[in-house]
Amino acid sequence: MDINSASTIVLQALTQATSQDTAVLKPAEEQLKQWETQPGFYSVLLNIFTNHSLDVNVRWLAVLYFKNGIERYWRRVAPHSLSEEEKSSLRAGLITNFNEPVNQIATQIAVLIAKVARLDCPRQWPELIPILLESVKVQDGLQQHRALLTFYHVTKTLASKRLAADRRLFQDLASGIYSFACSLWNHHTDTFLQQICAGDEAAATSSLERTLLSLKVLRKLTVHGFVEPHQNMEVMGFLNTVFERLKQFLECCRQVGPDSNCREKLEKTILLYTKVLLDFLEYHPYPFTPLIQRSLEFAVSYVFTEAGTGITFERFIVQCLNLIKMIVKNDAYKPAKNIEDSKPETLEAHKIKTAFFTYPTLTEICRRLVSHFFLLTEEELTMWEEDPESFAVEETGGDSWKYSLRPSTEVLFLDIFHNYSQTLTPVLLEMVQNLHGPTNVEDSAHLLIKDAVYNAVGLAAYELFDNVDFDQWFKNQLLAELHVSHNSYKLIRRRVIWLIGQWISVKFKSELRPLLYEAILNLMQDPDLVVRIETATTLKLAVDDFEFRTEQFLPYLESIFSLLFQLLQQVTECDTKMHVLHVISCVIERVNVQIRPYVECLVQYLPLLWKQSDEHNMLRCAILTTLIHLVQGLGAESKNLYPFLLPVIQLSTDVTQPPHVYLLEDGLELWLVTLENSPSITPELLRIFQNMPALLAMSSENLRTCFQIVNAYIFLSSSEFLQNYAAALCQSFCELLKDITTEGQVQVLKVVEIAIKVNPALGTHMFQSLLPSVFRGVIDGERYPVVMSTYLGVMGRVLLQNGSFFSSLLTQMAVEFHQEMDQLLGSLIEMWVDRMDNITQPERRKLSALALLSLLPSDNSVIQDKFCGIINISVEALHDVMTEDPETRTFKDCMLMSHFEEPKLTEDEEPPTEQDKRKKMLALKDPVHSVPLQQFVYEKLKAQQGLIGDQSFQTLMETVDTEIVKQLQEFLQGL
């Protein structure tokens, strides 16, 4: 592409590509895409985006195309890669002028220079860093800023490389430019401080931008540029200076006020200083040891004393809290149980921490965390009144906290309490004691303190286990507080029910549960929505606990479930509905079939909620979870839900529908439990299977569930299902087996085995194209035991349950192997006997014995030749399945099932599904469970003796080891 002649047409295409008219836009994009691999195209783009007289949108687009080109075509090994000559020219052009007037374009140019640097610096681009270092010294403000911006992005990109060789290169770079970077930062910082003191805010804002960029460079060099940073005086000097600079910048906050133009950048710079410390602590905990004392003094002073009054801001406080937390819980600073096993650096750090965290300091931190930071703010209280749902979801652990300070203070409280529990437990218990007894409902300050202290006791529940008699506290005080109905006391009602939820799994006597359920029932009718939502959360914790007893909960089930449903209808926010649905699901799951009388209202409401949640896929996931538990609870009665249920499954598992990305996993689970609980097949339920081939083709992590669904269809209605779908299923399986794990192969083969077991004639017919590969696997001696075991399981089913098909398969395979049928059969039996140890399941071992015995009686010389092996397998199987009655000294086949009985269930056992019943009924017909092995062996041997005569039979028996014959006779005595 000739640059001069091409510039005009590329410029025209870029101009058209910025059009809002798709008729103009699309052809232009297509044309630009075709040019991406043309030599010279990126040189044209460089000329266009560095031409400041052109339209900004066109230049912006040129930068983006250039940046994308670096990703795709800059590497030498990339298809259509750029020539070395063009790359050299482009590199030179990119750093000719740092004078881009538009901020957004300047940032993009800096980023793309960094992308090239990642690939080419320093080997192919040694001049980049020297040019940047020279350019940041120039007097021109714009050029200096743009060079500094580029310097930062290049440093950031090079620091992110993780290969050992790349890290060594970056360390070499860091040692070479660190002094310069420090002096640059100091210069811009001093300039800013002088200008702010002089009241020149406009100039100060400009200098602050340069301070910020140079500090960003220093952060990357300091954290990633040195293997042993503590041995570098400049690095440690810079880090020690950070504390002084932080104090200066915080004082600037007081000076400029909250409405100043430079306030936002000032706060960004302060936060960046704290990030320098946090990053250095994370990557270099031992070199950070000399900074522990100053870091703790600084953070505690500004957060927990009056020093920070009027100048700190929320995100800075959060960073200080994080700094304290990281020092407190850092494993590098914790001595080993055996002090002698600890590193000297660890002992030094621990010594500094111990000296700092004295009793007065810890006490003050604990008290201020609880009595200051844990207090609900005016903003939160207003939100409670004006938007209770949002407040409740935030407080119950919403994905994004609006008030980020609270979780940070709570996490620090927990970490400090965990590490210094002996010191802090008496402090917290004293705070609780001071609040003992009734609280004046009109005293809002006292109510807020009580809320905060109860919050602390809930957070520290596991630490306070041995020091708080929670059961007595619950009975003697907390229960009474839940009955204070005054509107102002809703703070405490909500906090107490939350507190109980925190202690349920820690220490809460089972016999107190009914009192708790009564309290929950009462609070679910509370006038305040936040209290009701918090109560629902505690209910979930109570029923989800391992000490939950259904019989204790049943007297309250109907009323509580009805109130939960009312709450679900009342709330309007998607997050709140999801939260309440999770509680409902949990209740249904725990009480199982006991829920049946009470779900009609929910069953009628869910279709409406599903329709309303069209744009909220996460809410739909919650509905799917609820439906899963609902179907399990309803059992066969879930068939009444099909008009709603089946379209939901259809949509959730259809990979052509966009929502499947969110709904598929839960949708498959719902599909499976629906089949397992279905009393009979319906045309609509059968039709959903049309979604399955595409799901199998995806070969995703949901494959196991897909196989379970296939099996469920076979158990439910093998004839209709196999006639409709076996051909497509067989094709999917053939594709899967080409590229699937060993475990996946086993799952496929199990489906085939189950199909033949349930419906021998149709199963073998429908999956006949897969059976030759099973036969080959046996003959070739498949090396994976679990696969071989499954092969033999399939072959055993075919041989035992469809002997005529086995004969035709043997004929087909003899042609393929170029062998006589008898010879091939002999090889099959021999391999079967040889690999019997691969089969570990007793059912399959008995199946093998039945299958091989089914070849008898026979006058076939090959079968007679393998008679010894068949008897060996039979005796092994007899040992597996026969149990001896000690009184009668007779043997009984323990796998026999004579009739179907509904099992007697204990309180916590789930009733059998319809599929469980189907499996039981099938087992009654299955030879493995209906044919006595002992009798079968006897009859087959008797028939063989009758066929070939006593003498020939005696000769056959002599081929068997005498010990095996003796064991056989013991099993067969009395027959």
C-alpha positions, 0 to 999 in steps of 0.5 A: 500500500503506497502511503501517499496514494492510500492516505486519501482512501483510508481517510475516506473509509475511516470517515465513513466508519464514524457514520451513524448510518449503517448503510455507510458504516458497514461497507467502510468497516468491511473495507478497513478489515480487508486492509488490516493485512496490507503492508503500509496500512499501519503507516497510513493510520499513524499519519492520520492519527498524528495529524491534529487537523483531522476530525477527532472521531476519525483520528480516534478510530485510526488509533483503535485500528492501529492498537488492534493491529498490534494485538494481531499482527505485530508478533513475528509468528503471527499470520500476516505479520508486519515486516521488520522494516515497517515496524521499525518505521512505526516505532520511530514515528510513534515517539517523534512528537509527544504533543497530542492535544486530545486527552483521550487520544493521548491515552490511547497512543500511550497504551499502544506504545506500551503494547509495542514496548511489551513485545520489542523493548528493550531488544528491538527498541532500545531507544524508547526509554532514553527518549522518554527520559529526555522528553519528560524533562522538556519545559513545554507543559503538554509535551512533558505531560504526554511523555510522562503519560507514556512513560507510566504506561510503558513501565506498567506494561513491562512490570506486568510481564512474569517470565523470569527473563522479562522480570530480570530485564525490568529489574535492570531497567528499574535499577537504571532509572530509579534515581531519575524517577525519584527526582522527577517525582520529588520535583513535581511534588515540591512544585505542586506543594509550592503552588498550592501554598501560593494559592495558584490552584490552576497551576497546582492542578496541572503539577498534581497530574504530573505528580500522580503520573510520576508516582504511578511510575515509582510504584511499579518500579518499587514493587516489581523492580527489585529482588531485594528492595530493602538493600536499596537505600533509594527504595527504602528512602522513597518508602519512608518519605511516603509517610511525610508526603501523605501528611503534607497531602492530607493537610492540603485537603484541609487547605483546598476544601471539599469543593476545590477543582483539584480535590478529586486528583488530590484524593487520588494521589493520597490513595496512590500513596497508600497503594504503594505501601499496600502493594509493597507489603503484599509482594515484599512482606519481609523487606516491609518489616522496617516500615511496620511501626510507621505504617501502624502509627500513621494508620491508627493515628489518622483513623482512630484518633483526632488527627484525622478529623476534617481531613480524612475521607472514606476511601483513605480510611478504607486503605488505612484499615486494609494496611492495619489488617494486612499487617495483623494477619500477615502469615510472614509475621506470625511465629511458628508454634516452635519459636526455633523454627521461625525466621529471624525476620518473622520474629522481628516483625512479631516483636514490632507488632507486639510492642505496638498493639498494647492493651490501651491501643487495642482497647481504643481500636476495638471501642472506636470500631464498635462505637464509631464505625459500626454506628448506622449513619444518617445516610443509612437510616434515611435509606432504611426509611426511603428504600428499605429493600435496597438497605436490607439487601446491602446489609444481608450481603448484597454483591455490591456494598453501597457503603464500602467503609462498613465491611472494611471496618467489620473485617478489621474488627474480626481480624484484630479480635481473632488475633488478640481475643484474650485482650479484647473479649473482656472489653467487648463483654463489658460493652455488652454488660453496660447495655443490659436491661431495657433501652429507652425507645426514645433514646436514639443514640443509645439504640444505635450503640446497642445495635453496634455492640450486638453487631460486634458480638454477632461478628465475633461469635466463634471467638466468644464461644467459651465466654458467652452463655448465648442460650441464657442471653437468648432466653433472658434478654434477647427474646424480650427485646424481639417483643418490643413493638415500638417503631424506633426499636425496629433497629434492635429487633432487626439486629437481635434476629440477625445476631441469633442467626450468627450464633445458630451454628455456633452455640444454640441448644436444639430445645430452644428452636421452638422458641426461635420459630415462634419469634420468627413467626412473630417477626415475619408479621413485623410492620417494618420490611427490613425486619421481615427480610432479616428474619427470613435470612435467619430462618434460612440459617436455622433450617440450613443448620445441621441440628435442624429437626423437621418435627420441631418446625412442622407446627410453624411450617404453614404459617411461616411459609404463608408469610414468606410467600406474602413477603415474596409478593410484597418486595419489588426489587430483583435482588430482594425477590431472589433473596426471599426465593432462596429462603423459600427453596431452603425451607422446601428442601428441608421439609421435603414432602411435608410442604405439599399442602402449602405450596398451591399459592407459590405454584400459582405465583411462580409463572407470573414471576417468571414472566415478569423476570424476562430481563433478569436472568439471575432472578430466573436462576433463583426461580429454577432453584425453587422449582427444583426443590418444589418438584422434589417436594411434590414428587409425582404430584409435580406433573400438575406443574407441567404446563409451566414447568416444561416450557421453562425447561425447554427455554433454559436448556435450548442453546439457541436461546441467549438466556441459556448462558445463565440458566443452563446448569439449573435448567438441566438440574430441573429437567433431571428432577422432573424426569425422576419424579414423573409418574409417566411420560407425556408427549411434551416431556418427550419433546424437550429431548430435542434440545439434548443433541446440541447439549451433548455436542457442547461437551461441557462440564454439564455432560454428566447431568446430560447423561443422567437425563438420558438415563432417566428417559430410558427408565421412564419410557424406554420404548417411546424414548428409544424409538424417537431419539436413539438414532440421534443419540447414537450419532451424538455418542459416536461423535463424543467418543472421538474426543472425550475423557476416559470418564466420559467414555464410561458415562456413554457406555453406561447409557448403552448398558442401561438401555440394553438392561431396560429394553434388551431387544430395542436397546441392542437394536438402537445402539448396534452401531456402537457395539462393534467398538465395545467388542473390539475394546474387549478383544484388544484388552482395553488398558483402563480397568474402569473402561474394560469393566464397562465394556464387559458390562455391556457385552454381558447384557447383550450375551445374557439378554439378547443372545440372538443379537450376540450371535449376529454381532459375533458373525459381523466381528469375525468378518472384520477380524478375518477369523472363524466365529468360534476362534473369535468367541474363544478369544473373547472368553479368554480375555473376559476371564483374564480381565475379570479383576477389572470388574469391582462391582458385585452386580457386574461380576454376577452378570459376567458369570450369568452371561458366560454360563448362558453359553452352556450347555454346548458341544462347541469345542471352543466353549468346552476348551474355555470351560475351566475359565467359565467355572472359575468366574462362576465360583468367584461370583458365588463368593461375591454374592452368596451369604451363609445362614449360620443356623442352617449352614445354607447359602443364599444369593444376597442380590435376589429381590423377590418383591417391592416394598415401600421403604420405612423412612426415618425422619431425615430420609427423603422418600423414594422418587418415582425413578427409584421405584422404577429402578426397583421394579426393573430390578425385579425383572433383571437376571442379576436380581431375579436369577439365583446364581447358585441354582443357575450354575447347578442347572447349566452344569446339569444340562452340560452333563446331560448333553455330552454324557457323564464321562465327557463331563467328568473329563471337562471338570478335570480341567478345573483346579481341584480347589475350585471344584471343592469350593463349587461343590460346597456352594452347590450342596443340597441342590 
